[in-house]
Amino acid sequence: MRGRRARPEDAVAVHRLIAHYAAEGLLLPRTEVEIYAHIGRFLVLVEPASAASTDRLLGCVALEPYGPDLAEIRSLAVDPQICGRGVGARLLRFALAIARRRKVARVFAVTHAPKFFNRQGFQTLSRQALAEKLDRDCRTCPKSPTCELVAVIATVCPERVMLPVVAACSPVPIL
Ligand SMILES: CC(C)(COP(=O)(O)OP(=O)(O)OC[C@H]1O[C@@H](n2cnc3c(N)ncnc32)[C@H](O)[C@@H]1OP(=O)(O)O)[C@@H](O)C(=O)NCCC(=O)NCCS
């Protein structure tokens, strides 16, 4: 299993995986065109190709920038055939390591699976504390009034933390 940045040729498989969970209401749907256009924001875990095959996608995650201090974990998904074997946790650690390398102070997600994130060191917080997310997506989302998604946040670069909401978050362990 290998983690790497996604490439344009991964877009079809990434779209198929996200569409699988979007159909179950667990992820927001994303079009193939959108994924292709933003493929540079995706990270993937793959089973590397043998001579006769292409890489097999095991999971994907997108790291969406919100300025220099903040990023959002989006579209985190693991091949349903291998859920429960540590791939999601590994993918999340990989995304956090990349965020840390980019000197992003904190990373958040808005998710149906807060306990998964809590296990990886994220803390739950009120969505109202994420003004950036509210401004970008929530205010115009038709599902907003009945939305049951939970916000979670982790500090990845404590030395870059500027805002009070971050001061309340304990850092996730350095890999
Ligand atoms: C959520 C998801 C990414 C987890 O991936 P996974 O490979 O199955 O998870 P892991 O095997 O790495 O599990 C790591 C830990 O989290 C726990 N966990 C996994 N999914 C969980 C969930 N939905 N809720 C609560 N805990 C969960 C596991 O029990 C495990 O706990 P442990 O460390 O005590 O053993 C995967 O189930 C998935 O793709 N779900 C659909 C899409 C989704 O909900 N994405 C997250 C929102 S952005």
The ligand as an SDF file (V2000), in Angstrom:
LIG
                    3D

 48 50  0  0  0  0  0  0  0  0999 V2000
  -15.0290    6.5320    7.6470 C   0  0  0  0  0  0  0  0  0  0  0  0
  -14.0340    5.7090    6.8350 C   0  0  0  0  0  0  0  0  0  0  0  0
  -13.1110    6.6370    6.0430 C   0  0  0  0  0  0  0  0  0  0  0  0
  -13.2010    4.8870    7.8410 C   0  0  0  0  0  0  0  0  0  0  0  0
  -12.2300    4.1260    7.1210 O   0  0  0  0  0  0  0  0  0  0  0  0
  -11.8200    2.6640    7.6310 P   0  0  0  0  0  0  0  0  0  0  0  0
  -10.6530    2.2250    6.8320 O   0  0  0  0  0  0  0  0  0  0  0  0
  -13.0170    1.8090    7.6380 O   0  0  0  0  0  0  0  0  0  0  0  0
  -11.4120    2.9870    9.1350 O   0  0  0  0  0  0  0  0  0  0  0  0
  -10.2270    2.3460    9.9730 P   0  0  0  0  0  0  0  0  0  0  0  0
  -10.2090    0.8610    9.7890 O   0  0  0  0  0  0  0  0  0  0  0  0
   -8.9640    3.0680    9.6640 O   0  0  0  0  0  0  0  0  0  0  0  0
  -10.7120    2.6860   11.4550 O   0  0  0  0  0  0  0  0  0  0  0  0
   -9.9230    3.4240   12.3770 C   0  0  0  0  0  0  0  0  0  0  0  0
  -10.7060    3.4940   13.6750 C   0  0  0  0  0  0  0  0  0  0  0  0
  -11.9050    4.2750   13.4810 O   0  0  0  0  0  0  0  0  0  0  0  0
  -13.0580    3.4800   13.7850 C   0  0  0  0  0  0  0  0  0  0  0  0
  -14.0990    3.8210   12.8040 N   0  0  0  0  0  0  0  0  0  0  0  0
  -14.0840    3.5530   11.4950 C   0  0  0  0  0  0  0  0  0  0  0  0
  -15.1840    4.0630   10.8970 N   0  0  0  0  0  0  0  0  0  0  0  0
  -15.9070    4.6530   11.8700 C   0  0  0  0  0  0  0  0  0  0  0  0
  -17.1480    5.3500   11.8990 C   0  0  0  0  0  0  0  0  0  0  0  0
  -17.8870    5.5360   10.7860 N   0  0  0  0  0  0  0  0  0  0  0  0
  -17.5770    5.8430   13.0920 N   0  0  0  0  0  0  0  0  0  0  0  0
  -16.8570    5.6530   14.2110 C   0  0  0  0  0  0  0  0  0  0  0  0
  -15.6630    4.9970   14.2530 N   0  0  0  0  0  0  0  0  0  0  0  0
  -15.2000    4.4940   13.0970 C   0  0  0  0  0  0  0  0  0  0  0  0
  -12.6000    2.0250   13.6850 C   0  0  0  0  0  0  0  0  0  0  0  0
  -13.3830    1.1950   14.5000 O   0  0  0  0  0  0  0  0  0  0  0  0
  -11.1690    2.1330   14.1750 C   0  0  0  0  0  0  0  0  0  0  0  0
  -11.1440    2.1960   15.5790 O   0  0  0  0  0  0  0  0  0  0  0  0
   -9.8900    1.5880   16.4220 P   0  0  0  0  0  0  0  0  0  0  0  0
   -8.7160    2.4830   16.0960 O   0  0  0  0  0  0  0  0  0  0  0  0
  -10.3290    1.7040   17.8310 O   0  0  0  0  0  0  0  0  0  0  0  0
   -9.7110    0.1900   15.9300 O   0  0  0  0  0  0  0  0  0  0  0  0
  -14.7230    4.6980    5.8770 C   0  0  0  0  0  0  0  0  0  0  0  0
  -15.6000    3.8880    6.6060 O   0  0  0  0  0  0  0  0  0  0  0  0
  -15.5060    5.3680    4.7740 C   0  0  0  0  0  0  0  0  0  0  0  0
  -15.0040    5.5220    3.6690 O   0  0  0  0  0  0  0  0  0  0  0  0
  -16.7770    5.7520    5.0790 N   0  0  0  0  0  0  0  0  0  0  0  0
  -17.6560    6.3670    4.0990 C   0  0  0  0  0  0  0  0  0  0  0  0
  -17.3070    7.7940    3.8330 C   0  0  0  0  0  0  0  0  0  0  0  0
  -17.2360    8.6260    5.0990 C   0  0  0  0  0  0  0  0  0  0  0  0
  -18.0970    8.5570    5.9680 O   0  0  0  0  0  0  0  0  0  0  0  0
  -16.1590    9.4410    5.1900 N   0  0  0  0  0  0  0  0  0  0  0  0
  -15.8610   10.2830    6.3570 C   0  0  0  0  0  0  0  0  0  0  0  0
  -16.4830   11.6090    6.2220 C   0  0  0  0  0  0  0  0  0  0  0  0
  -15.4490   12.8370    5.4290 S   0  0  0  0  0  0  0  0  0  0  0  0
  1  2  1  0
  2  3  1  0
  2  4  1  0
  2 36  1  0
  4  5  1  0
  5  6  1  0
  6  7  2  0
  6  8  1  0
  6  9  1  0
  9 10  1  0
 10 11  2  0
 10 12  1  0
 10 13  1  0
 13 14  1  0
 14 15  1  0
 15 16  1  0
 15 30  1  0
 16 17  1  0
 17 18  1  0
 17 28  1  0
 18 19  1  0
 18 27  1  0
 19 20  2  0
 20 21  1  0
 21 22  1  0
 21 27  2  0
 22 23  1  0
 22 24  2  0
 24 25  1  0
 25 26  2  0
 26 27  1  0
 28 29  1  0
 28 30  1  0
 30 31  1  0
 31 32  1  0
 32 33  2  0
 32 34  1  0
 32 35  1  0
 36 37  1  0
 36 38  1  0
 38 39  2  0
 38 40  1  0
 40 41  1  0
 41 42  1  0
 42 43  1  0
 43 44  2  0
 43 45  1  0
 45 46  1  0
 46 47  1  0
 47 48  1  0
M  END
$$$$
